[in-house]
Each structure stands twice: as structure tokens, then as C-alpha cells.
Amino acid sequence: MTWFNKQSRLVQLILLLIPGVNWVVEILVRWSTWLKKGGLLRLIICILVTIPSGVVFGWIDFVWVLLFKKFFLQ
């Protein structure tokens, strides 16, 4: 999670805007956050992001990062 937060906001948005890349970024950030902080809600989100339809979370997080500078439900 920290590697993503260290990036400039423009780089974060570009990573979340590119199809496929946003899904990989989502998986990496969500699972690393769960490993560090734990929690049932984070685990459920990680599982939902990992399935192929989890690409939708990438688009939601794109808007969320644009507005609030952090991932949705993180």
C-alpha cells in the first residue's frame, strides 16, 4: 500500500485508468493492506477484487482517489 501512496497523484490516477493495470494494482494494494492491517471487511474486499469482475473496483477507486486521495474502504 505504501508504494502506491508514495506515487504522485497523477501516477496513481494513470495506474487506475489503464484497463488491466488497474486490476493488478487493486490486487497488490488490497492484499498488502490486508496483510498489514487484517480485518474481515478488508478480506472480503480482497476476495471480491481478485475475481475477474473485480475490475469494477478499479474504476470505483479511480473516482475515489480523484476525489479523496485514498482507496475506497481502505
C-alpha positions as a Markdown table, in Angstrom:
| # | Residue | x | y | z |
|---|---|---|---|---|
| 1 | Met | 0.0 | 0.0 | 0.0 |
| 2 | Thr | 2.8 | 2.5 | 0.9 |
| 3 | Trp | 4.4 | 2.2 | -2.6 |
| 4 | Phe | 1.1 | 3.3 | -4.2 |
| 5 | Asn | 0.6 | 6.2 | -1.7 |
| 6 | Lys | 4.2 | 7.4 | -2.3 |
| 7 | Gln | 3.4 | 8.0 | -6.0 |
| 8 | Ser | 2.2 | 11.3 | -7.3 |
| 9 | Arg | -1.5 | 11.7 | -7.6 |
| 10 | Leu | -1.1 | 11.8 | -11.4 |
| 11 | Val | 0.7 | 8.5 | -11.5 |
| 12 | Gln | -1.9 | 6.9 | -9.2 |
| 13 | Leu | -4.7 | 8.0 | -11.5 |
| 14 | Ile | -2.9 | 6.8 | -14.6 |
| 15 | Leu | -2.3 | 3.4 | -12.9 |
| 16 | Leu | -6.0 | 3.2 | -12.1 |
| 17 | Leu | -7.1 | 4.4 | -15.5 |
| 18 | Ile | -5.4 | 1.8 | -17.7 |
| 19 | Pro | -7.6 | -1.3 | -18.1 |
| 20 | Gly | -5.9 | -4.4 | -16.7 |
| 21 | Val | -3.2 | -2.4 | -14.9 |
| 22 | Asn | -5.9 | -1.1 | -12.5 |
| 23 | Trp | -6.9 | -4.6 | -11.6 |
| 24 | Val | -3.3 | -5.7 | -10.9 |
| 25 | Val | -2.8 | -2.5 | -8.8 |
| 26 | Glu | -6.0 | -3.2 | -6.9 |
| 27 | Ile | -5.0 | -6.7 | -6.1 |
| 28 | Leu | -1.5 | -5.7 | -5.0 |
| 29 | Val | -2.7 | -2.8 | -2.8 |
| 30 | Arg | -5.7 | -4.5 | -1.3 |
| 31 | Trp | -3.8 | -7.7 | -0.4 |
| 32 | Ser | -0.8 | -5.9 | 1.0 |
| 33 | Thr | -3.1 | -3.7 | 3.1 |
| 34 | Trp | -4.9 | -6.8 | 4.4 |
| 35 | Leu | -1.6 | -8.5 | 5.3 |
| 36 | Lys | -0.5 | -5.4 | 7.3 |
| 37 | Lys | -3.8 | -4.5 | 8.9 |
| 38 | Gly | -6.0 | -7.6 | 8.7 |
| 39 | Gly | -9.8 | -7.4 | 9.2 |
| 40 | Leu | -12.8 | -9.3 | 7.9 |
| 41 | Leu | -14.1 | -6.4 | 5.7 |
| 42 | Arg | -10.7 | -6.0 | 4.1 |
| 43 | Leu | -10.5 | -9.7 | 3.4 |
| 44 | Ile | -13.9 | -9.7 | 1.8 |
| 45 | Ile | -12.9 | -6.7 | -0.4 |
| 46 | Cys | -9.6 | -8.5 | -1.3 |
| 47 | Ile | -11.6 | -11.6 | -2.5 |
| 48 | Leu | -14.0 | -9.5 | -4.5 |
| 49 | Val | -11.2 | -7.6 | -6.1 |
| 50 | Thr | -9.4 | -10.8 | -7.0 |
| 51 | Ile | -12.2 | -12.3 | -9.1 |
| 52 | Pro | -12.3 | -11.1 | -12.7 |
| 53 | Ser | -15.3 | -8.9 | -12.1 |
| 54 | Gly | -13.2 | -7.0 | -9.6 |
| 55 | Val | -12.1 | -4.7 | -12.4 |
| 56 | Val | -15.2 | -2.6 | -11.4 |
| 57 | Phe | -13.4 | -1.8 | -8.1 |
| 58 | Gly | -10.6 | -0.3 | -10.1 |
| 59 | Trp | -13.0 | 2.2 | -11.7 |
| 60 | Ile | -14.6 | 3.0 | -8.4 |
| 61 | Asp | -11.2 | 3.5 | -6.8 |
| 62 | Phe | -10.2 | 5.8 | -9.7 |
| 63 | Val | -13.0 | 8.1 | -8.9 |
| 64 | Trp | -12.4 | 7.8 | -5.2 |
| 65 | Val | -8.6 | 8.6 | -5.5 |
| 66 | Leu | -9.5 | 11.5 | -7.7 |
| 67 | Leu | -11.9 | 12.9 | -5.0 |
| 68 | Phe | -10.4 | 11.8 | -1.7 |
| 69 | Lys | -6.8 | 10.7 | -2.4 |
| 70 | Lys | -7.2 | 7.2 | -1.0 |
| 71 | Phe | -8.8 | 3.9 | -1.9 |
| 72 | Phe | -12.4 | 3.2 | -1.2 |
| 73 | Leu | -12.9 | 1.3 | 2.1 |
| 74 | Gln | -9.3 | 1.3 | 3.0 |
